[in-house]
Amino acid sequence: MTELKPYNFCASCGSKLSEPGEEDEKDCSSCGRIWYRSSSPTAGAAIIKNGRALITQRGAEPEKGKFDVPGGFLKAGEDPIVGLRRELDEELKIEVDVSMDDCLQMVPHEYAGTADWVLSIGFKAWLTKGEPKPASDVAAALWVTLEELDTVDFAWEHDRELVRRALQSEKEG
């Protein structure tokens, strides 16, 4: 079993938690709470403009220097579209047209060998305002075509597939 993060002690009463159970949960024998290991959600987008998709080069670890789609971790209770728009403003100073109907994939994956799990929610979006200006943890922004996609060093393969699906659907639509 993997370690349940961030809990080794009960967040309700402070007592030491049990060893992980069958479903990777930990029990508190003092107050009865059960704590489950769960994925942290992220929202990212393949942003389309003129038959190209915007990808970003990671400016920080993990996977510094490799490419992914713009986006990031959602805050607790944050709507995925609201979080995506917040991340795009923070990272690139851009706005997009996107809705839940534009969700193309949801992929659970281990986050860069950390034993922490992420649920990546991937959208297709369209640039509506601004030109990408890398900020925050983005080193560079690059517009790519479907034909260029396989030459890019992606941090996570599911991001390449999200961009591929978005560009293919744009081509067909």
Secondary structure, DSSP 8 states (H G I E B T S, - for coil): ----SS-SB-TTT--B-----TTSEEE-TTT--EEE---EEEEEEEEEETTEEEEEEE-SSSSTTSEE-SEEE--TT--HHHHHHHHHHHHHS-EEE--GGGEEEEEEEESTTSS-EEEEEEEEEEEEE------TTEEEEEEE-TTTGGGS-BSSHHHHHHHHHHHHHHHH-
